[in-house]
Amino acid sequence: MNLNAFVQTLSIKEREELLNILIENSNRWTTQPPDIECTTIQPTTTLSPRQDDFTMNKEVAKSKGRKAPVQAKSNQWQDTGEDRNIETPEVTRTPRSRPAPQKKDIVCHICRKNFSVNSNLVYGEFYRCDRCSSSR
């Protein structure tokens, strides 16, 4: 419903009352409802001529004396036992059906010792055992 159709449905007496209400309230507020107060934010700082290029100067926080070590305090937590009604459900465990790892017999090309190593870890022609690879 638009405003023009609303005004057309009013009688002459109702139109005059509406006009009087609008004239009375126009003195109190112009564009905002009367329950909203008009507030303006005042700038807290003014820009000096050097700050008009929109750069930011960050101040470094200075320490307050010497550094203090962290000290442990007493534990303030208390067990009040509010969750004692929770129970772990009884379930059957998942069967472990993974096959055993496939090992491969290999000779270290540095120390010439024989090793049995997981085949996924062996790559390339020249295998080095853990001892020889860590003593590089």
Backbone as ProteinMPNN parsed JSONL, in Angstrom:
{"seq_chain_A": "MNLNAFVQTLSIKEREELLNILIENSNRWTTQPPDIECTTIQPTTTLSPRQDDFTMNKEVAKSKGRKAPVQAKSNQWQDTGEDRNIETPEVTRTPRSRPAPQKKDIVCHICRKNFSVNSNLVYGEFYRCDRCSSSR", "coords_chain_A": {"N_chain_A": [[0.853, -1.181, 0.0], [0.661, 2.122, -0.949], [1.585, 5.442, 0.133], [0.0, 7.511, -0.861], [-2.421, 6.247, -1.559], [-3.219, 5.527, 0.989], [-3.7, 8.019, 2.204], [-5.862, 8.869, 0.655], [-7.877, 7.224, 1.573], [-8.569, 8.295, 3.998], [-10.772, 10.341, 5.963], [-11.874, 13.828, 5.771], [-11.592, 15.05, 8.244], [-9.817, 13.284, 9.509], [-7.609, 13.634, 7.884], [-6.915, 16.278, 8.487], [-6.171, 15.977, 11.192], [-3.958, 14.294, 10.904], [-2.269, 16.019, 9.482], [-1.865, 18.048, 11.411], [-0.494, 16.577, 13.377], [1.848, 15.929, 12.002], [2.912, 18.494, 11.597], [3.397, 19.372, 14.228], [5.331, 17.483, 15.08], [7.355, 17.994, 13.307], [8.904, 20.036, 14.218], [10.429, 18.891, 16.206], [11.999, 16.853, 15.104], [13.785, 16.126, 12.061], [14.772, 14.364, 9.94], [15.38, 11.994, 11.211], [13.956, 9.458, 13.345], [12.236, 10.306, 16.457], [13.261, 8.899, 18.675], [15.912, 8.418, 18.322], [18.967, 9.732, 19.116], [20.914, 12.439, 17.984], [24.234, 12.139, 17.39], [27.569, 13.218, 17.169], [30.822, 12.429, 16.065], [33.761, 13.525, 17.328], [36.898, 14.415, 16.015], [39.807, 12.934, 17.363], [42.52, 13.445, 17.11], [44.505, 15.79, 15.34], [45.747, 16.18, 12.06], [49.095, 16.761, 11.33], [51.008, 18.871, 9.125], [52.93, 17.158, 8.045], [51.797, 14.628, 8.132], [49.897, 14.314, 6.186], [50.225, 12.619, 4.074], [49.238, 10.112, 4.421], [50.712, 8.095, 5.703], [51.802, 5.577, 8.034], [53.068, 5.66, 11.234], [54.527, 3.545, 13.327], [54.739, 3.068, 16.754], [57.251, 1.685, 18.742], [56.863, -0.612, 21.285], [58.181, -0.144, 24.451], [60.119, -2.051, 26.704], [59.299, -2.791, 30.107], [61.454, -2.507, 32.204], [63.519, -5.206, 33.381], [63.519, -8.514, 31.949], [61.258, -10.921, 33.16], [61.281, -14.162, 34.591], [59.079, -16.906, 33.811], [56.817, -18.027, 36.187], [55.498, -20.81, 37.843], [52.198, -21.303, 39.037], [49.872, -22.293, 41.607], [47.563, -24.928, 40.874], [44.285, -24.161, 40.131], [42.082, -25.613, 39.446], [39.305, -27.692, 40.138], [37.941, -30.904, 40.55], [34.685, -31.387, 40.109], [32.997, -33.392, 39.483], [30.796, -33.431, 37.688], [30.187, -34.824, 35.36], [29.725, -37.605, 35.712], [27.909, -39.456, 34.821], [28.425, -40.286, 32.251], [29.145, -42.921, 30.112], [31.364, -45.246, 28.582], [30.661, -46.785, 25.55], [30.25, -50.31, 24.912], [31.941, -51.883, 22.408], [32.8, -53.838, 19.523], [36.101, -54.52, 18.569], [37.899, -53.421, 15.679], [38.968, -55.775, 13.314], [42.38, -56.536, 12.728], [43.709, -56.749, 9.736], [45.912, -56.375, 8.203], [48.548, -57.245, 6.02], [51.77, -58.773, 6.738], [54.806, -56.838, 6.6], [56.648, -56.691, 3.55], [59.838, -57.8, 3.297], [63.132, -57.097, 2.126], [66.19, -58.474, 1.197], [69.226, -56.875, 1.341], [72.352, -55.346, 0.457], [74.561, -53.145, 1.995], [76.187, -50.582, 0.307], [78.401, -49.282, 1.206], [79.485, -50.313, 3.72], [79.241, -53.012, 3.239], [77.561, -54.827, 4.579], [74.918, -57.183, 5.222], [71.428, -56.617, 5.135], [68.003, -56.788, 6.195], [65.407, -55.182, 4.89], [62.487, -53.114, 4.733], [60.685, -53.32, 1.749], [59.532, -51.079, 0.625], [61.157, -49.016, 1.354], [63.471, -49.201, -0.018], [65.249, -47.942, -2.667], [66.709, -47.144, -5.765], [70.129, -47.934, -6.891], [72.327, -47.953, -5.154], [72.316, -48.676, -2.004], [72.365, -47.381, 1.275], [73.041, -48.192, 4.609], [71.518, -47.377, 7.818], [73.489, -46.659, 9.629], [75.68, -45.984, 8.05], [74.632, -43.868, 6.525], [74.118, -41.926, 8.421], [76.598, -41.177, 9.317], [77.865, -39.471, 7.634]], "CA_chain_A": [[0.0, 0.0, 0.0], [1.48, 3.334, -0.985], [1.141, 6.505, 1.026], [-1.065, 8.281, -1.509], [-3.665, 5.495, -1.415], [-3.598, 5.6, 2.398], [-4.275, 9.345, 2.472], [-7.154, 8.933, -0.032], [-8.892, 6.502, 2.352], [-8.903, 9.05, 5.206], [-11.793, 11.395, 5.842], [-11.305, 15.178, 5.836], [-11.222, 15.295, 9.64], [-8.621, 12.477, 9.785], [-6.5, 14.258, 7.168], [-6.513, 17.454, 9.255], [-5.468, 15.499, 12.384], [-2.649, 13.816, 10.455], [-1.482, 17.202, 9.149], [-1.475, 18.687, 12.68], [0.529, 15.733, 14.024], [3.098, 16.077, 11.259], [3.447, 19.846, 11.823], [3.927, 19.392, 15.598], [6.532, 16.659, 15.18], [8.418, 18.474, 12.426], [9.765, 20.919, 14.996], [11.301, 18.077, 17.052], [12.968, 16.078, 14.311], [13.662, 16.398, 10.642], [14.879, 13.152, 9.127], [15.513, 10.808, 12.059], [12.881, 9.272, 14.312], [12.531, 11.049, 17.677], [13.92, 8.118, 19.714], [17.345, 8.314, 18.028], [19.635, 10.994, 19.377], [21.932, 12.776, 17.005], [25.552, 12.254, 18.003], [28.644, 13.414, 16.211], [32.111, 11.977, 16.553], [34.771, 14.552, 17.187], [38.224, 13.823, 15.771], [40.637, 12.974, 18.564], [43.804, 14.038, 16.781], [44.538, 16.532, 14.093], [46.898, 15.824, 11.25], [50.078, 17.808, 11.096], [51.291, 18.946, 7.685], [53.755, 16.04, 7.604], [51.028, 13.388, 8.132], [48.838, 14.337, 5.194], [50.504, 11.666, 3.006], [48.59, 8.863, 4.83], [51.653, 7.07, 6.155], [51.586, 5.171, 9.415], [54.281, 5.558, 12.027], [54.239, 2.64, 14.432], [55.627, 3.249, 17.889], [57.729, 0.429, 19.287], [56.594, -0.696, 22.717], [59.404, -0.306, 25.218], [59.949, -2.994, 27.814], [59.205, -2.174, 31.422], [62.474, -3.079, 33.07], [64.124, -6.459, 32.969], [62.627, -9.622, 31.662], [60.995, -11.745, 34.344], [61.016, -15.551, 34.213], [57.732, -17.398, 34.045], [56.753, -18.811, 37.414], [54.293, -21.628, 37.938], [51.321, -21.033, 40.177], [49.136, -23.492, 42.008], [46.446, -25.267, 40.009], [43.029, -23.755, 40.752], [40.999, -26.443, 38.954], [38.796, -28.701, 41.061], [37.045, -31.856, 39.916], [33.395, -31.374, 40.786], [32.317, -34.64, 39.165], [29.495, -33.193, 37.085], [29.941, -35.701, 34.22], [29.931, -38.987, 36.129], [26.925, -40.335, 34.199], [28.853, -40.647, 30.911], [29.747, -44.243, 30.072], [31.922, -45.633, 27.292], [29.89, -47.921, 25.035], [30.974, -51.54, 24.606], [31.94, -52.125, 20.97], [33.787, -54.821, 19.092], [37.242, -53.873, 17.939], [38.088, -53.691, 14.257], [40.041, -56.765, 13.138], [43.585, -56.064, 12.037], [43.934, -57.697, 8.647], [46.997, -55.901, 7.365], [49.58, -58.287, 5.867], [53.098, -58.464, 7.258], [55.573, -56.096, 5.599], [57.539, -57.484, 2.695], [61.224, -57.397, 3.513], [64.032, -57.368, 1.019], [67.577, -58.606, 1.623], [70.006, -55.901, 0.578], [73.72, -55.158, 0.919], [74.979, -51.742, 2.043], [77.266, -50.442, -0.664], [79.547, -48.676, 1.885], [80.106, -51.227, 4.682], [79.044, -54.354, 2.7], [76.814, -55.701, 5.49], [73.602, -57.6, 4.731], [70.304, -56.137, 5.941], [66.653, -57.105, 5.752], [64.774, -53.859, 4.948], [61.176, -53.017, 4.103], [60.892, -53.094, 0.318], [59.082, -49.728, 0.263], [62.196, -48.054, 1.69], [64.63, -49.432, -0.869], [65.138, -47.374, -4.002], [68.007, -46.89, -6.386], [71.112, -49.012, -6.965], [73.316, -47.894, -4.089], [71.643, -48.537, -0.721], [73.21, -47.144, 2.45], [72.365, -48.536, 5.862], [71.312, -46.227, 8.692], [74.759, -46.298, 10.263], [76.539, -45.307, 7.063], [74.027, -42.631, 6.059], [74.161, -40.912, 9.47], [77.978, -40.788, 9.6], [78.336, -38.714, 6.47]], "C_chain_A": [[0.891, 1.233, 0.0], [0.835, 4.417, -0.134], [-0.014, 7.314, 0.431], [-2.405, 7.558, -1.37], [-4.154, 5.527, 0.032], [-4.284, 6.928, 2.71], [-5.643, 9.468, 1.815], [-8.249, 8.223, 0.77], [-9.308, 7.259, 3.602], [-10.006, 10.063, 4.926], [-11.123, 12.753, 5.988], [-10.838, 15.488, 7.253], [-9.943, 14.531, 9.993], [-7.401, 13.06, 9.076], [-5.981, 15.48, 7.924], [-5.749, 17.044, 10.512], [-4.056, 15.019, 12.017], [-1.738, 14.992, 10.124], [-1.004, 17.91, 10.412], [-0.374, 17.887, 13.394], [1.866, 15.902, 13.322], [3.723, 17.449, 11.488], [4.055, 19.934, 13.218], [5.253, 18.644, 15.696], [7.665, 17.155, 14.297], [9.366, 19.414, 13.156], [10.775, 20.114, 15.814], [12.357, 17.314, 16.265], [12.722, 16.315, 12.837], [13.709, 15.108, 9.832], [14.955, 11.884, 9.963], [14.313, 10.676, 12.976], [13.238, 9.931, 15.643], [13.279, 10.238, 18.727], [15.421, 7.976, 19.476], [17.97, 9.681, 18.241], [20.726, 11.213, 18.341], [23.256, 12.964, 17.728], [26.58, 12.421, 16.896], [29.938, 12.975, 16.862], [33.13, 13.059, 16.268], [36.115, 13.891, 16.915], [39.106, 14.002, 16.998], [41.986, 13.619, 18.291], [43.678, 14.802, 15.474], [45.811, 16.166, 13.36], [47.825, 17.019, 11.116], [50.37, 17.846, 9.603], [52.125, 17.777, 7.176], [52.95, 14.751, 7.482], [49.94, 13.367, 7.067], [49.113, 13.393, 4.028], [49.994, 10.264, 3.341], [49.576, 7.754, 5.165], [51.403, 6.782, 7.616], [52.928, 5.044, 10.104], [53.957, 4.74, 13.259], [55.25, 2.864, 15.544], [55.995, 1.881, 18.444], [57.5, 0.447, 20.795], [57.897, -0.963, 23.456], [59.126, -1.238, 26.391], [59.96, -2.243, 29.132], [60.216, -2.852, 32.351], [63.023, -4.37, 32.508], [63.077, -7.512, 32.67], [62.473, -10.475, 32.921], [60.724, -13.173, 33.899], [59.58, -15.94, 34.542], [57.751, -18.27, 35.291], [55.434, -19.551, 37.471], [53.507, -21.251, 39.182], [50.578, -22.306, 40.519], [47.924, -23.685, 41.104], [45.142, -24.963, 40.739], [41.86, -24.647, 40.347], [40.608, -27.475, 39.988], [37.834, -29.598, 40.312], [35.749, -31.89, 40.706], [32.562, -32.59, 40.438], [30.978, -34.467, 38.495], [29.182, -34.14, 35.93], [30.162, -37.17, 34.575], [28.965, -39.957, 35.447], [27.31, -40.757, 32.785], [29.561, -41.996, 30.967], [30.269, -44.513, 28.664], [31.161, -46.832, 26.773], [30.797, -49.124, 24.745], [30.837, -51.815, 23.115], [32.975, -53.194, 20.658], [34.896, -54.094, 18.347], [37.35, -54.285, 16.479], [39.205, -54.724, 14.096], [41.193, -56.18, 12.329], [43.962, -57.085, 10.977], [45.049, -57.243, 7.711], [48.055, -57.001, 7.238], [50.916, -57.831, 6.449], [53.9, -57.728, 6.191], [56.504, -57.019, 4.814], [58.952, -56.943, 2.839], [62.078, -57.823, 2.333], [65.455, -57.446, 1.579], [68.444, -57.732, 0.721], [71.38, -55.76, 1.223], [74.043, -53.668, 0.881], [76.186, -51.579, 1.138], [78.492, -49.757, -0.06], [80.254, -49.711, 2.773], [79.973, -52.697, 4.281], [78.402, -55.324, 3.673], [75.458, -56.008, 4.871], [72.524, -57.12, 5.7], [69.008, -56.646, 5.343], [65.824, -55.84, 5.971], [63.417, -53.934, 4.269], [61.367, -52.627, 2.642], [60.415, -51.719, -0.13], [60.166, -48.686, 0.505], [63.427, -48.183, 0.803], [64.36, -48.822, -2.237], [66.549, -47.098, -4.512], [68.938, -48.088, -6.312], [71.983, -49.092, -5.727], [72.627, -47.602, -2.757], [72.672, -48.306, 0.359], [72.416, -47.503, 3.683], [72.268, -47.281, 6.736], [72.626, -45.734, 9.286], [75.641, -45.527, 9.284], [75.934, -43.985, 6.583], [74.066, -41.543, 7.13], [75.578, -40.443, 9.756], [78.615, -40.028, 8.451], [79.245, -37.632, 6.843]], "O_chain_A": [[1.771, 1.371, 0.849], [-0.325, 4.305, 0.264], [-0.905, 7.75, 1.16], [-3.421, 8.196, -1.091], [-5.36, 5.551, 0.28], [-5.31, 6.966, 3.389], [-6.52, 10.124, 2.377], [-9.423, 8.579, 0.66], [-10.312, 6.903, 4.219], [-10.15, 10.568, 3.813], [-9.933, 12.827, 6.296], [-9.799, 16.122, 7.44], [-9.079, 15.06, 10.694], [-6.288, 12.994, 9.597], [-4.773, 15.704, 8.002], [-4.77, 17.699, 10.868], [-3.089, 15.3, 12.725], [-0.552, 14.963, 10.454], [0.15, 18.332, 10.478], [0.562, 18.466, 13.945], [2.904, 16.007, 13.975], [4.947, 17.558, 11.565], [5.127, 20.517, 13.38], [6.194, 19.125, 16.327], [8.819, 16.781, 14.508], [10.517, 19.569, 12.748], [11.869, 20.605, 16.089], [13.488, 17.155, 16.726], [11.617, 16.657, 12.414], [12.761, 14.802, 9.109], [14.628, 10.804, 9.471], [13.709, 11.681, 13.35], [14.42, 10.103, 15.939], [13.891, 10.836, 19.612], [16.133, 7.466, 20.341], [17.559, 10.667, 17.629], [21.373, 10.268, 17.889], [23.387, 13.844, 18.579], [26.461, 11.831, 15.822], [30.125, 13.132, 18.069], [33.337, 13.458, 15.121], [36.433, 12.883, 17.546], [39.149, 15.077, 17.597], [42.539, 14.279, 19.171], [42.846, 14.487, 14.623], [46.834, 15.876, 13.98], [47.394, 18.135, 10.826], [49.998, 16.916, 8.887], [52.041, 17.432, 5.997], [53.388, 13.842, 6.777], [49.121, 12.448, 7.066], [48.328, 13.353, 3.08], [50.292, 9.317, 2.614], [49.286, 6.581, 4.925], [50.869, 7.614, 8.349], [53.829, 4.379, 9.592], [53.207, 5.181, 14.131], [56.459, 2.854, 15.314], [55.131, 1.018, 18.596], [57.887, 1.387, 21.488], [58.627, -1.897, 23.126], [58.049, -1.215, 26.986], [60.566, -1.178, 29.246], [59.846, -3.679, 33.184], [62.994, -4.597, 31.298], [61.92, -7.413, 33.079], [63.437, -10.714, 33.648], [60.005, -13.381, 32.922], [58.954, -15.37, 35.436], [58.602, -19.148, 35.431], [54.38, -18.986, 37.181], [54.069, -20.927, 40.228], [50.657, -23.292, 39.786], [47.334, -22.715, 40.629], [44.92, -25.455, 41.845], [40.752, -24.464, 40.85], [41.467, -28.068, 40.641], [37.009, -29.123, 39.532], [35.718, -32.367, 41.841], [31.512, -32.803, 41.044], [30.085, -35.287, 38.71], [28.018, -34.258, 35.546], [30.748, -37.904, 33.779], [29.185, -41.167, 35.492], [26.574, -41.528, 32.168], [30.469, -42.193, 31.775], [29.686, -44.063, 27.678], [31.024, -47.82, 27.494], [31.962, -48.965, 24.381], [29.722, -51.966, 22.616], [33.905, -53.424, 21.431], [34.64, -53.161, 17.585], [36.933, -55.38, 16.101], [40.276, -54.567, 14.682], [40.99, -55.43, 11.374], [44.475, -58.159, 11.292], [45.119, -57.678, 6.562], [48.42, -57.623, 8.235], [51.15, -56.635, 6.626], [53.699, -57.963, 5.0], [57.06, -57.981, 5.344], [59.224, -55.78, 2.541], [61.771, -58.791, 1.639], [65.87, -56.578, 2.348], [68.397, -57.84, -0.504], [71.54, -56.031, 2.413], [73.829, -53.005, -0.135], [77.12, -52.378, 1.209], [79.521, -49.653, -0.726], [81.448, -49.965, 2.616], [80.556, -53.555, 4.944], [78.666, -56.525, 3.607], [74.915, -55.215, 4.103], [72.681, -57.204, 6.918], [68.919, -56.905, 4.142], [65.566, -55.463, 7.114], [63.219, -54.719, 3.342], [62.126, -51.707, 2.336], [60.854, -51.235, -1.173], [60.116, -47.596, -0.064], [64.331, -47.35, 0.874], [63.365, -49.144, -2.886], [67.463, -46.847, -3.728], [68.59, -49.125, -5.747], [72.343, -50.186, -5.294], [72.381, -46.446, -2.413], [73.725, -48.944, 0.373], [71.24, -47.154, 3.791], [72.866, -46.252, 6.425], [72.841, -44.53, 9.425], [76.271, -44.535, 9.653], [76.682, -43.062, 6.263], [74.05, -40.357, 6.798], [75.752, -39.399, 10.385], [79.842, -39.98, 8.354], [79.727, -36.904, 5.974]]}, "name": "protein", "num_of_chains": 1, "seq": "MNLNAFVQTLSIKEREELLNILIENSNRWTTQPPDIECTTIQPTTTLSPRQDDFTMNKEVAKSKGRKAPVQAKSNQWQDTGEDRNIETPEVTRTPRSRPAPQKKDIVCHICRKNFSVNSNLVYGEFYRCDRCSSSR"}
